[in-house]
């Protein structure tokens, strides 16, 4: 596993190193020892998946608020997505910085997203599958997020949006103080 730092404090791009032979390849996507060496969260209490049918669909921008904050591992296992993460941790060196990255089924990249960052993506192909490893239990009362088209984030989504949930459209625009305590 190769760990690549990102401009967001505590966020990593993790590359799977594959050993190849005539059968194909094999590579680790998780190793508790490697995570522990870097002082990363390595206990994930929920494993979830997301299936998105139509290209252009936007999911996000979401996070869980304290005390239900989550660290997430995110991997695209089918299709292709445009993934966006923005740091909302007021005391972070990377406060309000964002990362925009394309992930696809063949790239062997896993994103390690620390607690306090909003996350979302747009499907760039039909039939996208994403897996999530999540460090805390889902708490419907602690849902948070900001609108996918918030001017503060200034995301240029690659495709015209085709589908956005009513819940995501109802998320607030970012304003100072909205996420106190992160």
C-alpha positions in Angstrom: 0.0 0.0 0.0 1.2 3.5 -0.9 0.0 6.4 1.2 -0.1 9.8 -0.6 -0.8 12.9 1.4 -3.4 15.4 0.1 -3.8 19.1 0.6 -6.5 18.4 3.2 -4.9 17.8 6.6 -5.3 14.1 7.6 -6.8 13.0 4.2 -4.9 10.4 2.2 -5.1 8.8 -1.2 -4.2 5.1 -0.7 -2.9 3.2 -3.7 -3.1 -0.5 -3.8 0.2 -2.1 -4.9 -0.7 -5.2 -7.0 1.4 -8.3 -7.5 0.7 -9.7 -10.9 1.0 -13.2 -12.3 -0.6 -15.2 -15.0 -3.9 -15.4 -13.0 -4.2 -11.6 -12.7 -3.3 -9.7 -9.6 -3.5 -9.4 -5.8 -3.2 -6.4 -3.5 -4.0 -5.2 -0.1 -6.7 -2.5 0.3 -6.5 -2.3 4.0 -3.8 -3.1 6.7 -4.3 -2.2 10.3 -0.6 -2.1 10.9 0.0 0.4 8.0 -2.9 2.6 9.3 -1.6 2.5 12.9 1.9 3.5 11.9 0.4 6.7 10.5 -2.0 7.3 13.5 -5.0 6.8 11.2 -8.4 5.5 12.3 -8.4 1.7 11.6 -11.6 0.5 13.4 -14.6 0.7 11.0 -17.9 -0.3 12.5 -20.0 -0.1 9.3 -19.3 -1.2 5.8 -21.8 0.3 3.3 -22.3 0.5 -0.4 -23.9 3.0 -2.8 -25.2 2.1 -6.2 -26.0 4.9 -8.6 -27.8 4.1 -11.8 -27.6 7.2 -14.0 -24.6 9.2 -15.1 -24.7 12.8 -13.9 -26.3 11.9 -10.5 -24.9 13.9 -7.6 -24.8 12.5 -4.1 -23.6 15.0 -1.4 -22.2 17.0 0.2 -22.6 15.0 3.5 -21.0 14.4 6.9 -22.1 13.2 10.3 -21.9 15.8 13.1 -20.3 15.3 16.5 -20.5 13.2 18.5 -21.3 10.9 15.5 -18.5 12.2 13.3 -17.1 9.6 10.8 -13.8 8.8 9.2 -14.5 7.1 5.9 -12.6 4.9 3.4 -14.2 5.4 0.0 -13.5 3.2 -3.1 -15.2 3.1 -6.5 -15.5 -0.5 -7.5 -17.6 -0.1 -10.6 -17.9 2.8 -13.0 -16.4 6.2 -12.6 -17.0 9.2 -10.3 -15.9 12.7 -9.7 -15.3 12.9 -6.0 -15.2 16.1 -3.9 -14.1 16.5 -0.3 -14.0 19.9 1.6 -12.5 20.4 5.1 -15.0 22.0 7.5 -12.9 21.6 10.6 -12.4 25.2 11.9 -9.1 24.5 13.6 -7.6 22.6 10.7 -4.6 23.9 8.7 -6.6 23.1 5.6 -10.0 24.7 6.7 -12.2 25.2 3.6 -9.7 23.6 1.2 -11.2 21.1 -1.2 -10.0 18.1 -3.2 -11.6 17.1 -6.5 -10.5 13.7 -7.9 -11.8 11.3 -10.5 -12.0 7.7 -9.2 -12.8 4.7 -11.4 -13.0 0.9 -11.0 -9.5 0.2 -12.3 -7.4 2.9 -10.5 -6.9 1.1 -7.2 -7.2 4.3 -5.2 -9.0 4.5 -1.8 -9.7 7.8 -0.2 -9.2 8.2 3.5 -11.5 11.0 4.5 -11.2 12.3 8.1 -14.0 13.3 10.4 -15.2 16.9 9.8 -15.0 16.9 6.0 -18.0 17.0 3.7 -18.0 14.5 0.9 -19.9 13.9 -2.2 -19.6 12.7 -5.8 -21.1 12.8 -9.3 -21.4 9.6 -11.2 -19.7 9.9 -14.6 -20.9 6.6 -15.9 -24.1 4.6 -15.5 -24.2 1.9 -12.9 -21.6 3.1 -10.4 -20.9 1.2 -7.2 -19.0 2.7 -4.3 -18.0 1.0 -1.0 -17.5 2.9 2.2 -15.9 1.7 5.4 -17.2 4.0 8.2 -15.7 4.5 11.7 -18.9 5.4 13.5 -22.5 4.2 13.5 -25.0 6.1 11.4 -27.1 8.6 13.4 -30.0 10.1 11.5 -30.2 12.9 14.1 -26.6 14.0 13.4 -26.8 14.3 9.6 -25.1 17.4 8.2 -24.0 18.8 4.9 -23.9 21.7 2.5 -25.4 22.1 -1.0 -23.6 20.5 -3.9 -23.7 23.9 -5.7 -22.5 26.0 -2.8 -20.5 29.0 -4.2 -17.9 28.6 -1.3 -16.9 25.2 -2.6 -17.0 26.4 -6.3 -17.2 22.9 -7.7 -17.6 22.6 -11.4 -19.3 19.2 -11.8 -18.1 17.6 -15.0 -21.7 16.7 -16.2 -25.0 18.5 -16.0 -26.8 17.1 -13.0 -29.4 14.5 -13.9 -30.6 13.5 -10.5 -30.2 15.0 -7.0 -32.2 13.9 -4.0 -34.7 16.2 -2.4 -32.7 15.9 0.8 -29.5 17.0 -0.9 -31.3 19.9 -2.6 -32.6 21.0 0.8 -29.1 21.1 2.4 -28.0 24.6 3.4 -25.4 26.8 1.8 -22.2 27.1 3.9 -22.0 30.0 6.3 -19.5 30.7 9.1 -20.6 29.1 12.4 -22.9 26.6 10.7 -20.6 23.7 11.7 -19.3 24.9 15.1 -17.6 22.1 17.0 -15.9 20.4 14.1 
